[in-house]
Each structure stands twice: as structure tokens, then as C-alpha cells.
Amino acid sequence: MELEYEHIKEGAEVTVEEGYLQDGLVVYYTIVPAIAMSGNFKRQEALEERKCTVKSVRRDESSGAYYVTVLFKG
């Protein structure tokens, strides 16, 4: 399956939402609208910025998964 989103191309400005697991001990981030999700991080590693720029989008040929790398200012 090939997915394309105009707003998720390199150089696009995107926003992330913070979500919580384990009563707030673990956080994760989702690019809005919910098209990409980060791995889990310890609460003390939480981001301060929510706006970022897409640096790259790549597809893993073996799994078919897409990986989005974003850059936060600051």
C-alpha cells in the first residue's frame, strides 16, 4: 500500500500531540492528524516543543513501514 500526504513531505511544518501511558510515567508523540507515532519515552525525556519540520520520510522495504524524521527548533 502506498500512502501519500501533502502535509508530510520534507520541509512541511507539523505539530505533535503528547500522549501518556502508565499514569504519565511514559509519554509518546503523534503527528497531527494521527499519521505517525513515536516510540515511548520516559516522562523526564518529554519534549518541550510541539511544532516541528519534517526532515525526511522513508519507507522500510522489508516491513513496508514508513519512518518520519522531524526537526524541532530550539
C-alpha positions as CSV (number, residue, x, y, z in Angstrom):
1,M,0.0,0.0,0.0
2,E,1.4,3.4,-1.0
3,L,0.2,6.4,1.1
4,E,0.8,10.0,0.3
5,Y,0.0,13.0,2.4
6,E,0.6,16.5,1.2
7,H,1.5,17.8,4.6
8,I,4.0,15.1,5.5
9,K,6.6,15.8,2.8
10,E,10.1,17.1,3.5
11,G,10.1,20.7,4.8
12,A,6.4,20.5,5.9
13,E,5.6,22.2,9.2
14,V,3.7,19.7,11.5
15,T,2.5,19.6,15.1
16,V,2.9,16.7,17.5
17,E,0.5,15.8,20.4
18,E,1.7,14.2,23.6
19,G,0.1,11.1,24.9
20,Y,0.6,9.3,28.2
21,L,0.9,5.7,29.4
22,Q,1.4,4.2,32.8
23,D,-0.2,7.1,34.7
24,G,2.0,9.6,33.0
25,L,5.3,7.9,33.6
26,V,5.7,7.2,29.9
27,V,5.0,9.6,27.0
28,Y,4.6,9.2,23.3
29,Y,4.0,11.6,20.4
30,T,1.7,11.6,17.4
31,I,2.0,13.8,14.3
32,V,-1.4,15.5,13.9
33,P,-3.6,14.3,12.3
34,A,-2.7,10.9,13.6
35,I,-0.5,9.7,10.8
36,A,2.7,8.8,12.6
37,M,3.5,7.8,16.2
38,S,6.8,7.8,18.1
39,G,8.2,5.2,20.4
40,N,7.7,5.6,24.1
41,F,9.9,7.9,26.3
42,K,10.4,8.4,30.0
43,R,8.4,11.4,31.3
44,Q,11.7,13.2,32.1
45,E,12.6,12.9,28.4
46,A,9.4,14.7,27.3
47,L,9.6,17.3,24.6
48,E,9.1,21.0,25.2
49,E,8.3,21.9,21.6
50,R,5.3,20.7,19.7
51,K,5.9,22.3,16.3
52,C,8.5,20.8,14.1
53,T,9.6,20.4,10.4
54,V,9.7,17.1,8.5
55,K,13.3,16.3,7.7
56,S,12.7,13.1,5.9
57,V,10.2,10.3,5.1
58,R,11.5,6.9,4.3
59,R,9.9,3.5,3.7
60,D,11.4,0.3,5.0
61,E,11.2,-2.1,2.1
62,S,11.2,-5.2,4.2
63,S,8.4,-4.2,6.6
64,G,6.6,-1.6,4.5
65,A,6.6,0.8,7.5
66,Y,7.2,4.5,7.0
67,Y,9.6,6.4,9.2
68,V,9.2,10.2,9.5
69,T,12.1,12.2,10.9
70,V,11.3,15.6,12.3
71,L,13.4,18.5,13.5
72,F,12.4,20.6,16.5
73,K,13.6,24.2,16.7
74,G,15.4,25.2,19.9
